[in-house]
Amino acid sequence: MNTTGLSALDPLVIEAIRSLGAPGEPDVFAEVACLFLAEAPSQLSALHAAIADGRVESVSQIAHRLRGSALDIGALRMAPVCAAIEYAARAGSLEDAVSRADHLDREFVATRDALRQAIA
C-alpha cells in the first residue's frame, strides 16, 4: 500500500460536497471537514486502544468507520490504510496493526493539514 506522491485529498470530492450548498450559505465542505477533524482523533485513539487490547472485532469496526469517514471527505491516503487495518482484523489478524495504525496517524496529520488549508 504505497501512498507516496498521492495527494491527501481528492479535489473532485471537495467540489462535489461544496456543490451541495446553495449560494450564500455556509461552505458545506467546511462543515463536513470540521466534523471529521473533531471526531477522527478520538476514533484514532480508540483504534490504538483496541489494538493494544487485542480486540480484533473492535479494531475492524473502528477502522471501518474511519475508512467511511475518510472516503466521505475524499481522504485518498487515509482510506486505504484504514481498509488494510479493517480487512486484516476481519481475517482475525492484528499482525502489523501497530505499524499500520502509526502509518494511519501520519496520514491523518497530512489529511488534517490539507483539510485546514482547503477550508481556510
Jmol script that loads the backbone (N, CA, C; Angstrom):
load data "model"
ATOM      1  N   MET A   1       0.841  -1.168   0.000  1.00  0.00           N
ATOM      2  CA  MET A   1       0.000   0.000   0.000  1.00  0.00           C
ATOM      3  C   MET A   1       0.891   1.237   0.000  1.00  0.00           C
ATOM      4  N   ASN A   2       1.335   1.636  -1.144  1.00  0.00           N
ATOM      5  CA  ASN A   2       2.208   2.789  -1.269  1.00  0.00           C
ATOM      6  C   ASN A   2       1.372   3.999  -1.639  1.00  0.00           C
ATOM      7  N   THR A   3       1.320   4.971  -0.739  1.00  0.00           N
ATOM      8  CA  THR A   3       0.526   6.183  -0.990  1.00  0.00           C
ATOM      9  C   THR A   3       1.417   7.390  -1.241  1.00  0.00           C
ATOM     10  N   THR A   4       2.723   7.145  -1.376  1.00  0.00           N
ATOM     11  CA  THR A   4       3.669   8.231  -1.604  1.00  0.00           C
ATOM     12  C   THR A   4       3.324   8.946  -2.909  1.00  0.00           C
ATOM     13  N   GLY A   5       3.342  10.248  -2.874  1.00  0.00           N
ATOM     14  CA  GLY A   5       3.097  11.043  -4.065  1.00  0.00           C
ATOM     15  C   GLY A   5       1.624  11.308  -4.337  1.00  0.00           C
ATOM     16  N   LEU A   6       0.751  10.636  -3.639  1.00  0.00           N
ATOM     17  CA  LEU A   6      -0.683  10.816  -3.809  1.00  0.00           C
ATOM     18  C   LEU A   6      -1.136  11.986  -2.942  1.00  0.00           C
ATOM     19  N   SER A   7      -1.941  12.854  -3.532  1.00  0.00           N
ATOM     20  CA  SER A   7      -2.472  13.981  -2.767  1.00  0.00           C
ATOM     21  C   SER A   7      -3.310  13.466  -1.606  1.00  0.00           C
ATOM     22  N   ALA A   8      -3.306  14.198  -0.496  1.00  0.00           N
ATOM     23  CA  ALA A   8      -4.060  13.780   0.689  1.00  0.00           C
ATOM     24  C   ALA A   8      -5.563  13.843   0.451  1.00  0.00           C
ATOM     25  N   LEU A   9      -6.019  14.768  -0.389  1.00  0.00           N
ATOM     26  CA  LEU A   9      -7.455  14.947  -0.619  1.00  0.00           C
ATOM     27  C   LEU A   9      -7.788  14.892  -2.103  1.00  0.00           C
ATOM     28  N   ASP A  10      -8.971  14.376  -2.393  1.00  0.00           N
ATOM     29  CA  ASP A  10      -9.466  14.304  -3.765  1.00  0.00           C
ATOM     30  C   ASP A  10     -10.229  15.599  -4.063  1.00  0.00           C
ATOM     31  N   PRO A  11      -9.708  16.425  -4.966  1.00  0.00           N
ATOM     32  CA  PRO A  11     -10.384  17.696  -5.263  1.00  0.00           C
ATOM     33  C   PRO A  11     -11.789  17.507  -5.842  1.00  0.00           C
ATOM     34  N   LEU A  12     -12.043  16.390  -6.508  1.00  0.00           N
ATOM     35  CA  LEU A  12     -13.376  16.143  -7.055  1.00  0.00           C
ATOM     36  C   LEU A  12     -14.390  15.917  -5.939  1.00  0.00           C
ATOM     37  N   VAL A  13     -13.978  15.260  -4.879  1.00  0.00           N
ATOM     38  CA  VAL A  13     -14.870  15.052  -3.732  1.00  0.00           C
ATOM     39  C   VAL A  13     -15.152  16.389  -3.051  1.00  0.00           C
ATOM     40  N   ILE A  14     -14.114  17.186  -2.890  1.00  0.00           N
ATOM     41  CA  ILE A  14     -14.292  18.506  -2.276  1.00  0.00           C
ATOM     42  C   ILE A  14     -15.316  19.322  -3.068  1.00  0.00           C
ATOM     43  N   GLU A  15     -15.148  19.362  -4.383  1.00  0.00           N
ATOM     44  CA  GLU A  15     -16.071  20.139  -5.216  1.00  0.00           C
ATOM     45  C   GLU A  15     -17.483  19.558  -5.190  1.00  0.00           C
ATOM     46  N   ALA A  16     -17.597  18.234  -5.175  1.00  0.00           N
ATOM     47  CA  ALA A  16     -18.927  17.601  -5.127  1.00  0.00           C
ATOM     48  C   ALA A  16     -19.647  17.966  -3.834  1.00  0.00           C
ATOM     49  N   ILE A  17     -18.928  17.956  -2.735  1.00  0.00           N
ATOM     50  CA  ILE A  17     -19.549  18.317  -1.452  1.00  0.00           C
ATOM     51  C   ILE A  17     -19.907  19.797  -1.442  1.00  0.00           C
ATOM     52  N   ARG A  18     -19.010  20.619  -1.929  1.00  0.00           N
ATOM     53  CA  ARG A  18     -19.295  22.068  -1.963  1.00  0.00           C
ATOM     54  C   ARG A  18     -20.511  22.377  -2.828  1.00  0.00           C
ATOM     55  N   SER A  19     -20.708  21.599  -3.882  1.00  0.00           N
ATOM     56  CA  SER A  19     -21.832  21.866  -4.787  1.00  0.00           C
ATOM     57  C   SER A  19     -23.180  21.564  -4.139  1.00  0.00           C
ATOM     58  N   LEU A  20     -23.173  20.903  -3.001  1.00  0.00           N
ATOM     59  CA  LEU A  20     -24.418  20.599  -2.299  1.00  0.00           C
ATOM     60  C   LEU A  20     -25.016  21.835  -1.624  1.00  0.00           C
ATOM     61  N   GLY A  21     -24.188  22.834  -1.394  1.00  0.00           N
ATOM     62  CA  GLY A  21     -24.657  24.051  -0.735  1.00  0.00           C
ATOM     63  C   GLY A  21     -25.211  25.049  -1.727  1.00  0.00           C
ATOM     64  N   ALA A  22     -26.106  25.856  -1.244  1.00  0.00           N
ATOM     65  CA  ALA A  22     -26.676  26.915  -2.076  1.00  0.00           C
ATOM     66  C   ALA A  22     -25.796  28.159  -1.976  1.00  0.00           C
ATOM     67  N   PRO A  23     -25.797  28.988  -3.017  1.00  0.00           N
ATOM     68  CA  PRO A  23     -25.016  30.224  -2.969  1.00  0.00           C
ATOM     69  C   PRO A  23     -25.422  31.078  -1.770  1.00  0.00           C
ATOM     70  N   GLY A  24     -24.440  31.642  -1.113  1.00  0.00           N
ATOM     71  CA  GLY A  24     -24.686  32.495   0.031  1.00  0.00           C
ATOM     72  C   GLY A  24     -24.805  31.742   1.350  1.00  0.00           C
ATOM     73  N   GLU A  25     -24.857  30.416   1.295  1.00  0.00           N
ATOM     74  CA  GLU A  25     -24.916  29.612   2.518  1.00  0.00           C
ATOM     75  C   GLU A  25     -23.498  29.205   2.927  1.00  0.00           C
ATOM     76  N   PRO A  26     -23.339  28.784   4.172  1.00  0.00           N
ATOM     77  CA  PRO A  26     -22.011  28.349   4.614  1.00  0.00           C
ATOM     78  C   PRO A  26     -21.478  27.206   3.745  1.00  0.00           C
ATOM     79  N   ASP A  27     -20.164  27.123   3.653  1.00  0.00           N
ATOM     80  CA  ASP A  27     -19.485  26.099   2.864  1.00  0.00           C
ATOM     81  C   ASP A  27     -19.763  24.717   3.469  1.00  0.00           C
ATOM     82  N   VAL A  28     -20.475  23.890   2.729  1.00  0.00           N
ATOM     83  CA  VAL A  28     -20.831  22.554   3.201  1.00  0.00           C
ATOM     84  C   VAL A  28     -19.573  21.732   3.457  1.00  0.00           C
ATOM     85  N   PHE A  29     -18.585  21.854   2.568  1.00  0.00           N
ATOM     86  CA  PHE A  29     -17.359  21.086   2.759  1.00  0.00           C
ATOM     87  C   PHE A  29     -16.659  21.485   4.048  1.00  0.00           C
ATOM     88  N   ALA A  30     -16.642  22.768   4.353  1.00  0.00           N
ATOM     89  CA  ALA A  30     -16.001  23.222   5.598  1.00  0.00           C
ATOM     90  C   ALA A  30     -16.705  22.609   6.807  1.00  0.00           C
ATOM     91  N   GLU A  31     -18.026  22.533   6.756  1.00  0.00           N
ATOM     92  CA  GLU A  31     -18.775  21.938   7.863  1.00  0.00           C
ATOM     93  C   GLU A  31     -18.447  20.455   8.015  1.00  0.00           C
ATOM     94  N   VAL A  32     -18.407  19.730   6.894  1.00  0.00           N
ATOM     95  CA  VAL A  32     -18.091  18.302   6.918  1.00  0.00           C
ATOM     96  C   VAL A  32     -16.653  18.089   7.390  1.00  0.00           C
ATOM     97  N   ALA A  33     -15.739  18.902   6.890  1.00  0.00           N
ATOM     98  CA  ALA A  33     -14.333  18.782   7.272  1.00  0.00           C
ATOM     99  C   ALA A  33     -14.145  19.046   8.760  1.00  0.00           C
ATOM    100  N   CYS A  34     -14.814  20.057   9.279  1.00  0.00           N
ATOM    101  CA  CYS A  34     -14.701  20.361  10.717  1.00  0.00           C
ATOM    102  C   CYS A  34     -15.242  19.228  11.574  1.00  0.00           C
ATOM    103  N   LEU A  35     -16.315  18.613  11.131  1.00  0.00           N
ATOM    104  CA  LEU A  35     -16.869  17.465  11.847  1.00  0.00           C
ATOM    105  C   LEU A  35     -15.871  16.303  11.844  1.00  0.00           C
ATOM    106  N   PHE A  36     -15.270  16.042  10.688  1.00  0.00           N
ATOM    107  CA  PHE A  36     -14.262  14.990  10.587  1.00  0.00           C
ATOM    108  C   PHE A  36     -13.084  15.289  11.513  1.00  0.00           C
ATOM    109  N   LEU A  37     -12.616  16.526  11.488  1.00  0.00           N
ATOM    110  CA  LEU A  37     -11.471  16.909  12.321  1.00  0.00           C
ATOM    111  C   LEU A  37     -11.779  16.818  13.809  1.00  0.00           C
ATOM    112  N   ALA A  38     -13.024  17.003  14.167  1.00  0.00           N
ATOM    113  CA  ALA A  38     -13.420  16.902  15.571  1.00  0.00           C
ATOM    114  C   ALA A  38     -13.532  15.450  16.033  1.00  0.00           C
ATOM    115  N   GLU A  39     -13.954  14.554  15.130  1.00  0.00           N
ATOM    116  CA  GLU A  39     -14.233  13.181  15.517  1.00  0.00           C
ATOM    117  C   GLU A  39     -13.074  12.207  15.289  1.00  0.00           C
ATOM    118  N   ALA A  40     -12.271  12.434  14.282  1.00  0.00           N
ATOM    119  CA  ALA A  40     -11.224  11.470  13.915  1.00  0.00           C
ATOM    120  C   ALA A  40     -10.199  11.220  15.023  1.00  0.00           C
ATOM    121  N   PRO A  41      -9.731  12.237  15.740  1.00  0.00           N
ATOM    122  CA  PRO A  41      -8.735  11.943  16.783  1.00  0.00           C
ATOM    123  C   PRO A  41      -9.217  10.949  17.838  1.00  0.00           C
ATOM    124  N   SER A  42     -10.463  11.057  18.265  1.00  0.00           N
ATOM    125  CA  SER A  42     -10.959  10.107  19.262  1.00  0.00           C
ATOM    126  C   SER A  42     -11.096   8.707  18.662  1.00  0.00           C
ATOM    127  N   GLN A  43     -11.443   8.645  17.385  1.00  0.00           N
ATOM    128  CA  GLN A  43     -11.512   7.344  16.719  1.00  0.00           C
ATOM    129  C   GLN A  43     -10.119   6.715  16.594  1.00  0.00           C
ATOM    130  N   LEU A  44      -9.134   7.531  16.293  1.00  0.00           N
ATOM    131  CA  LEU A  44      -7.760   7.026  16.213  1.00  0.00           C
ATOM    132  C   LEU A  44      -7.282   6.526  17.568  1.00  0.00           C
ATOM    133  N   SER A  45      -7.613   7.255  18.620  1.00  0.00           N
ATOM    134  CA  SER A  45      -7.257   6.818  19.978  1.00  0.00           C
ATOM    135  C   SER A  45      -7.938   5.499  20.318  1.00  0.00           C
ATOM    136  N   ALA A  46      -9.203   5.391  19.969  1.00  0.00           N
ATOM    137  CA  ALA A  46      -9.949   4.153  20.225  1.00  0.00           C
ATOM    138  C   ALA A  46      -9.350   2.990  19.438  1.00  0.00           C
ATOM    139  N   LEU A  47      -8.910   3.266  18.219  1.00  0.00           N
ATOM    140  CA  LEU A  47      -8.279   2.229  17.401  1.00  0.00           C
ATOM    141  C   LEU A  47      -6.995   1.729  18.059  1.00  0.00           C
ATOM    142  N   HIS A  48      -6.150   2.656  18.501  1.00  0.00           N
ATOM    143  CA  HIS A  48      -4.909   2.268  19.177  1.00  0.00           C
ATOM    144  C   HIS A  48      -5.200   1.448  20.438  1.00  0.00           C
ATOM    145  N   ALA A  49      -6.204   1.852  21.200  1.00  0.00           N
ATOM    146  CA  ALA A  49      -6.556   1.118  22.423  1.00  0.00           C
ATOM    147  C   ALA A  49      -7.053  -0.286  22.089  1.00  0.00           C
ATOM    148  N   ALA A  50      -7.876  -0.402  21.065  1.00  0.00           N
ATOM    149  CA  ALA A  50      -8.394  -1.715  20.676  1.00  0.00           C
ATOM    150  C   ALA A  50      -7.269  -2.627  20.191  1.00  0.00           C
ATOM    151  N   ILE A  51      -6.316  -2.065  19.464  1.00  0.00           N
ATOM    152  CA  ILE A  51      -5.165  -2.850  19.011  1.00  0.00           C
ATOM    153  C   ILE A  51      -4.352  -3.313  20.217  1.00  0.00           C
ATOM    154  N   ALA A  52      -4.083  -2.393  21.129  1.00  0.00           N
ATOM    155  CA  ALA A  52      -3.288  -2.725  22.322  1.00  0.00           C
ATOM    156  C   ALA A  52      -3.954  -3.806  23.155  1.00  0.00           C
ATOM    157  N   ASP A  53      -5.288  -3.797  23.188  1.00  0.00           N
ATOM    158  CA  ASP A  53      -6.038  -4.779  23.974  1.00  0.00           C
ATOM    159  C   ASP A  53      -6.313  -6.069  23.202  1.00  0.00           C
ATOM    160  N   GLY A  54      -5.944  -6.097  21.924  1.00  0.00           N
ATOM    161  CA  GLY A  54      -6.174  -7.287  21.108  1.00  0.00           C
ATOM    162  C   GLY A  54      -7.629  -7.541  20.773  1.00  0.00           C
ATOM    163  N   ARG A  55      -8.438  -6.479  20.754  1.00  0.00           N
ATOM    164  CA  ARG A  55      -9.869  -6.606  20.455  1.00  0.00           C
ATOM    165  C   ARG A  55     -10.081  -6.523  18.942  1.00  0.00           C
ATOM    166  N   VAL A  56      -9.967  -7.668  18.291  1.00  0.00           N
ATOM    167  CA  VAL A  56      -9.999  -7.742  16.836  1.00  0.00           C
ATOM    168  C   VAL A  56     -11.290  -7.172  16.255  1.00  0.00           C
ATOM    169  N   GLU A  57     -12.429  -7.528  16.830  1.00  0.00           N
ATOM    170  CA  GLU A  57     -13.701  -7.050  16.295  1.00  0.00           C
ATOM    171  C   GLU A  57     -13.819  -5.529  16.412  1.00  0.00           C
ATOM    172  N   SER A  58     -13.381  -4.984  17.536  1.00  0.00           N
ATOM    173  CA  SER A  58     -13.406  -3.526  17.709  1.00  0.00           C
ATOM    174  C   SER A  58     -12.482  -2.843  16.720  1.00  0.00           C
ATOM    175  N   VAL A  59     -11.316  -3.419  16.503  1.00  0.00           N
ATOM    176  CA  VAL A  59     -10.372  -2.855  15.526  1.00  0.00           C
ATOM    177  C   VAL A  59     -11.038  -2.789  14.158  1.00  0.00           C
ATOM    178  N   SER A  60     -11.687  -3.877  13.760  1.00  0.00           N
ATOM    179  CA  SER A  60     -12.363  -3.917  12.463  1.00  0.00           C
ATOM    180  C   SER A  60     -13.446  -2.850  12.374  1.00  0.00           C
ATOM    181  N   GLN A  61     -14.266  -2.733  13.416  1.00  0.00           N
ATOM    182  CA  GLN A  61     -15.367  -1.767  13.407  1.00  0.00           C
ATOM    183  C   GLN A  61     -14.865  -0.323  13.371  1.00  0.00           C
ATOM    184  N   ILE A  62     -13.870  -0.029  14.174  1.00  0.00           N
ATOM    185  CA  ILE A  62     -13.344   1.342  14.223  1.00  0.00           C
ATOM    186  C   ILE A  62     -12.672   1.696  12.894  1.00  0.00           C
ATOM    187  N   ALA A  63     -11.875   0.769  12.373  1.00  0.00           N
ATOM    188  CA  ALA A  63     -11.212   1.021  11.087  1.00  0.00           C
ATOM    189  C   ALA A  63     -12.240   1.212   9.976  1.00  0.00           C
ATOM    190  N   HIS A  64     -13.334   0.456  10.040  1.00  0.00           N
ATOM    191  CA  HIS A  64     -14.403   0.590   9.051  1.00  0.00           C
ATOM    192  C   HIS A  64     -15.031   1.988   9.109  1.00  0.00           C
ATOM    193  N   ARG A  65     -15.334   2.444  10.324  1.00  0.00           N
ATOM    194  CA  ARG A  65     -15.915   3.791  10.485  1.00  0.00           C
ATOM    195  C   ARG A  65     -14.947   4.871   9.994  1.00  0.00           C
ATOM    196  N   LEU A  66     -13.682   4.721  10.356  1.00  0.00           N
ATOM    197  CA  LEU A  66     -12.686   5.702   9.914  1.00  0.00           C
ATOM    198  C   LEU A  66     -12.549   5.703   8.391  1.00  0.00           C
ATOM    199  N   ARG A  67     -12.582   4.507   7.798  1.00  0.00           N
ATOM    200  CA  ARG A  67     -12.476   4.417   6.334  1.00  0.00           C
ATOM    201  C   ARG A  67     -13.652   5.121   5.682  1.00  0.00           C
ATOM    202  N   GLY A  68     -14.862   4.889   6.207  1.00  0.00           N
ATOM    203  CA  GLY A  68     -16.037   5.553   5.655  1.00  0.00           C
ATOM    204  C   GLY A  68     -15.946   7.063   5.761  1.00  0.00           C
ATOM    205  N   SER A  69     -15.513   7.541   6.915  1.00  0.00           N
ATOM    206  CA  SER A  69     -15.355   8.988   7.106  1.00  0.00           C
ATOM    207  C   SER A  69     -14.292   9.550   6.167  1.00  0.00           C
ATOM    208  N   ALA A  70     -13.198   8.815   6.017  1.00  0.00           N
ATOM    209  CA  ALA A  70     -12.130   9.261   5.129  1.00  0.00           C
ATOM    210  C   ALA A  70     -12.622   9.331   3.680  1.00  0.00           C
ATOM    211  N   LEU A  71     -13.363   8.320   3.263  1.00  0.00           N
ATOM    212  CA  LEU A  71     -13.910   8.328   1.903  1.00  0.00           C
ATOM    213  C   LEU A  71     -14.899   9.471   1.716  1.00  0.00           C
ATOM    214  N   ASP A  72     -15.701   9.731   2.743  1.00  0.00           N
ATOM    215  CA  ASP A  72     -16.702  10.807   2.662  1.00  0.00           C
ATOM    216  C   ASP A  72     -16.072  12.161   2.384  1.00  0.00           C
ATOM    217  N   ILE A  73     -14.897  12.409   2.930  1.00  0.00           N
ATOM    218  CA  ILE A  73     -14.259  13.711   2.725  1.00  0.00           C
ATOM    219  C   ILE A  73     -13.186  13.677   1.638  1.00  0.00           C
ATOM    220  N   GLY A  74     -12.987  12.526   1.029  1.00  0.00           N
ATOM    221  CA  GLY A  74     -12.006  12.421  -0.048  1.00  0.00           C
ATOM    222  C   GLY A  74     -10.580  12.280   0.425  1.00  0.00           C
ATOM    223  N   ALA A  75     -10.384  11.668   1.594  1.00  0.00           N
ATOM    224  CA  ALA A  75      -9.031  11.460   2.128  1.00  0.00           C
ATOM    225  C   ALA A  75      -8.399  10.256   1.426  1.00  0.00           C
ATOM    226  N   LEU A  76      -7.749  10.526   0.311  1.00  0.00           N
ATOM    227  CA  LEU A  76      -7.228   9.487  -0.572  1.00  0.00           C
ATOM    228  C   LEU A  76      -6.184   8.583   0.064  1.00  0.00           C
ATOM    229  N   ARG A  77      -5.379   9.118   0.940  1.00  0.00           N
ATOM    230  CA  ARG A  77      -4.298   8.317   1.525  1.00  0.00           C
ATOM    231  C   ARG A  77      -4.716   7.648   2.823  1.00  0.00           C
ATOM    232  N   MET A  78      -5.673   8.218   3.531  1.00  0.00           N
ATOM    233  CA  MET A  78      -6.139   7.617   4.782  1.00  0.00           C
ATOM    234  C   MET A  78      -6.994   6.380   4.535  1.00  0.00           C
ATOM    235  N   ALA A  79      -7.884   6.466   3.577  1.00  0.00           N
ATOM    236  CA  ALA A  79      -8.863   5.399   3.352  1.00  0.00           C
ATOM    237  C   ALA A  79      -8.217   4.030   3.114  1.00  0.00           C
ATOM    238  N   PRO A  80      -7.196   3.911   2.259  1.00  0.00           N
ATOM    239  CA  PRO A  80      -6.629   2.581   2.049  1.00  0.00           C
ATOM    240  C   PRO A  80      -5.898   2.024   3.273  1.00  0.00           C
ATOM    241  N   VAL A  81      -5.356   2.890   4.101  1.00  0.00           N
ATOM    242  CA  VAL A  81      -4.693   2.421   5.328  1.00  0.00           C
ATOM    243  C   VAL A  81      -5.755   1.881   6.286  1.00  0.00           C
ATOM    244  N   CYS A  82      -6.866   2.597   6.395  1.00  0.00           N
ATOM    245  CA  CYS A  82      -7.988   2.120   7.217  1.00  0.00           C
ATOM    246  C   CYS A  82      -8.482   0.771   6.695  1.00  0.00           C
ATOM    247  N   ALA A  83      -8.605   0.666   5.378  1.00  0.00           N
ATOM    248  CA  ALA A  83      -9.086  -0.578   4.775  1.00  0.00           C
ATOM    249  C   ALA A  83      -8.152  -1.741   5.087  1.00  0.00           C
ATOM    250  N   ALA A  84      -6.856  -1.512   5.015  1.00  0.00           N
ATOM    251  CA  ALA A  84      -5.893  -2.582   5.303  1.00  0.00           C
ATOM    252  C   ALA A  84      -6.032  -3.068   6.744  1.00  0.00           C
ATOM    253  N   ILE A  85      -6.207  -2.128   7.657  1.00  0.00           N
ATOM    254  CA  ILE A  85      -6.391  -2.497   9.072  1.00  0.00           C
ATOM    255  C   ILE A  85      -7.706  -3.250   9.243  1.00  0.00           C
ATOM    256  N   GLU A  86      -8.757  -2.725   8.634  1.00  0.00           N
ATOM    257  CA  GLU A  86     -10.075  -3.354   8.744  1.00  0.00           C
ATOM    258  C   GLU A  86     -10.066  -4.779   8.202  1.00  0.00           C
ATOM    259  N   TYR A  87      -9.553  -4.975   7.007  1.00  0.00           N
ATOM    260  CA  TYR A  87      -9.588  -6.290   6.378  1.00  0.00           C
ATOM    261  C   TYR A  87      -8.719  -7.292   7.115  1.00  0.00           C
ATOM    262  N   ALA A  88      -7.578  -6.844   7.622  1.00  0.00           N
ATOM    263  CA  ALA A  88      -6.724  -7.742   8.403  1.00  0.00           C
ATOM    264  C   ALA A  88      -7.448  -8.172   9.680  1.00  0.00           C
ATOM    265  N   ALA A  89      -8.089  -7.223  10.335  1.00  0.00           N
ATOM    266  CA  ALA A  89      -8.818  -7.550  11.567  1.00  0.00           C
ATOM    267  C   ALA A  89      -9.995  -8.478  11.277  1.00  0.00           C
ATOM    268  N   ARG A  90     -10.687  -8.243  10.169  1.00  0.00           N
ATOM    269  CA  ARG A  90     -11.802  -9.130   9.800  1.00  0.00           C
ATOM    270  C   ARG A  90     -11.310 -10.561   9.592  1.00  0.00           C
ATOM    271  N   ALA A  91     -10.075 -10.678   9.119  1.00  0.00           N
ATOM    272  CA  ALA A  91      -9.482 -12.001   8.908  1.00  0.00           C
ATOM    273  C   ALA A  91      -8.927 -12.566  10.213  1.00  0.00           C
ATOM    274  N   GLY A  92      -9.068 -11.799  11.291  1.00  0.00           N
ATOM    275  CA  GLY A  92      -8.631 -12.265  12.598  1.00  0.00           C
ATOM    276  C   GLY A  92      -7.192 -11.957  12.934  1.00  0.00           C
ATOM    277  N   SER A  93      -6.576 -11.092  12.135  1.00  0.00           N
ATOM    278  CA  SER A  93      -5.159 -10.806  12.349  1.00  0.00           C
ATOM    279  C   SER A  93      -4.932  -9.352  12.769  1.00  0.00           C
ATOM    280  N   LEU A  94      -4.157  -9.207  13.833  1.00  0.00           N
ATOM    281  CA  LEU A  94      -3.700  -7.874  14.218  1.00  0.00           C
ATOM    282  C   LEU A  94      -2.201  -7.739  13.965  1.00  0.00           C
ATOM    283  N   GLU A  95      -1.645  -8.695  13.211  1.00  0.00           N
ATOM    284  CA  GLU A  95      -0.241  -8.616  12.833  1.00  0.00           C
ATOM    285  C   GLU A  95      -0.042  -7.334  12.026  1.00  0.00           C
ATOM    286  N   ASP A  96       0.969  -6.608  12.329  1.00  0.00           N
ATOM    287  CA  ASP A  96       1.291  -5.328  11.678  1.00  0.00           C
ATOM    288  C   ASP A  96       0.294  -4.225  12.008  1.00  0.00           C
ATOM    289  N   ALA A  97      -0.663  -4.466  12.893  1.00  0.00           N
ATOM    290  CA  ALA A  97      -1.681  -3.456  13.201  1.00  0.00           C
ATOM    291  C   ALA A  97      -1.064  -2.209  13.830  1.00  0.00           C
ATOM    292  N   VAL A  98      -0.069  -2.379  14.692  1.00  0.00           N
ATOM    293  CA  VAL A  98       0.546  -1.218  15.336  1.00  0.00           C
ATOM    294  C   VAL A  98       1.242  -0.350  14.302  1.00  0.00           C
ATOM    295  N   SER A  99       2.012  -0.957  13.402  1.00  0.00           N
ATOM    296  CA  SER A  99       2.712  -0.154  12.397  1.00  0.00           C
ATOM    297  C   SER A  99       1.721   0.470  11.417  1.00  0.00           C
ATOM    298  N   ARG A 100       0.651  -0.257  11.092  1.00  0.00           N
ATOM    299  CA  ARG A 100      -0.369   0.316  10.209  1.00  0.00           C
ATOM    300  C   ARG A 100      -1.095   1.475  10.889  1.00  0.00           C
ATOM    301  N   ALA A 101      -1.364   1.333  12.179  1.00  0.00           N
ATOM    302  CA  ALA A 101      -2.025   2.415  12.917  1.00  0.00           C
ATOM    303  C   ALA A 101      -1.110   3.630  13.016  1.00  0.00           C
ATOM    304  N   ASP A 102       0.179   3.412  13.175  1.00  0.00           N
ATOM    305  CA  ASP A 102       1.135   4.526  13.182  1.00  0.00           C
ATOM    306  C   ASP A 102       1.149   5.214  11.817  1.00  0.00           C
ATOM    307  N   HIS A 103       1.080   4.411  10.753  1.00  0.00           N
ATOM    308  CA  HIS A 103       1.003   4.963   9.393  1.00  0.00           C
ATOM    309  C   HIS A 103      -0.290   5.764   9.237  1.00  0.00           C
ATOM    310  N   LEU A 104      -1.376   5.241   9.783  1.00  0.00           N
ATOM    311  CA  LEU A 104      -2.655   5.943   9.729  1.00  0.00           C
ATOM    312  C   LEU A 104      -2.576   7.285  10.456  1.00  0.00           C
ATOM    313  N   ASP A 105      -1.897   7.308  11.589  1.00  0.00           N
ATOM    314  CA  ASP A 105      -1.712   8.570  12.317  1.00  0.00           C
ATOM    315  C   ASP A 105      -1.004   9.602  11.440  1.00  0.00           C
ATOM    316  N   ARG A 106       0.035   9.167  10.735  1.00  0.00           N
ATOM    317  CA  ARG A 106       0.766  10.096   9.855  1.00  0.00           C
ATOM    318  C   ARG A 106      -0.118  10.584   8.712  1.00  0.00           C
ATOM    319  N   GLU A 107      -0.924   9.676   8.166  1.00  0.00           N
ATOM    320  CA  GLU A 107      -1.827  10.077   7.079  1.00  0.00           C
ATOM    321  C   GLU A 107      -2.918  11.012   7.594  1.00  0.00           C
ATOM    322  N   PHE A 108      -3.356  10.810   8.826  1.00  0.00           N
ATOM    323  CA  PHE A 108      -4.334  11.730   9.402  1.00  0.00           C
ATOM    324  C   PHE A 108      -3.737  13.132   9.517  1.00  0.00           C
ATOM    325  N   VAL A 109      -2.487  13.240   9.949  1.00  0.00           N
ATOM    326  CA  VAL A 109      -1.840  14.554  10.066  1.00  0.00           C
ATOM    327  C   VAL A 109      -1.804  15.228   8.694  1.00  0.00           C
ATOM    328  N   ALA A 110      -1.432  14.482   7.663  1.00  0.00           N
ATOM    329  CA  ALA A 110      -1.400  15.045   6.305  1.00  0.00           C
ATOM    330  C   ALA A 110      -2.797  15.459   5.862  1.00  0.00           C
ATOM    331  N   THR A 111      -3.791  14.633   6.173  1.00  0.00           N
ATOM    332  CA  THR A 111      -5.186  14.939   5.817  1.00  0.00           C
ATOM    333  C   THR A 111      -5.669  16.162   6.587  1.00  0.00           C
ATOM    334  N   ARG A 112      -5.372  16.198   7.876  1.00  0.00           N
ATOM    335  CA  ARG A 112      -5.775  17.336   8.715  1.00  0.00           C
ATOM    336  C   ARG A 112      -5.200  18.633   8.156  1.00  0.00           C
ATOM    337  N   ASP A 113      -3.919  18.606   7.814  1.00  0.00           N
ATOM    338  CA  ASP A 113      -3.281  19.811   7.274  1.00  0.00           C
ATOM    339  C   ASP A 113      -3.908  20.214   5.942  1.00  0.00           C
ATOM    340  N   ALA A 114      -4.194  19.236   5.089  1.00  0.00           N
ATOM    341  CA  ALA A 114      -4.802  19.536   3.783  1.00  0.00           C
ATOM    342  C   ALA A 114      -6.217  20.065   3.969  1.00  0.00           C
ATOM    343  N   LEU A 115      -6.968  19.497   4.918  1.00  0.00           N
ATOM    344  CA  LEU A 115      -8.323  19.987   5.179  1.00  0.00           C
ATOM    345  C   LEU A 115      -8.291  21.424   5.690  1.00  0.00           C
ATOM    346  N   ARG A 116      -7.406  21.683   6.618  1.00  0.00           N
ATOM    347  CA  ARG A 116      -7.299  23.054   7.142  1.00  0.00           C
ATOM    348  C   ARG A 116      -6.985  24.043   6.039  1.00  0.00           C
ATOM    349  N   GLN A 117      -6.126  23.625   5.122  1.00  0.00           N
ATOM    350  CA  GLN A 117      -5.783  24.516   4.000  1.00  0.00           C
ATOM    351  C   GLN A 117      -6.986  24.675   3.060  1.00  0.00           C
ATOM    352  N   ALA A 118      -7.733  23.601   2.843  1.00  0.00           N
ATOM    353  CA  ALA A 118      -8.889  23.646   1.941  1.00  0.00           C
ATOM    354  C   ALA A 118     -10.030  24.501   2.475  1.00  0.00           C
ATOM    355  N   ILE A 119     -10.131  24.625   3.786  1.00  0.00           N
ATOM    356  CA  ILE A 119     -11.249  25.390   4.353  1.00  0.00           C
ATOM    357  C   ILE A 119     -10.822  26.762   4.871  1.00  0.00           C
ATOM    358  N   ALA A 120      -9.559  27.079   4.697  1.00  0.00           N
ATOM    359  CA  ALA A 120      -9.046  28.381   5.179  1.00  0.00           C
ATOM    360  C   ALA A 120      -9.625  29.528   4.377  1.00  0.00           C
TER     361      ALA A 120
END
end "model"
wireframe off; spacefill off
backbone 0.3
color backbone group
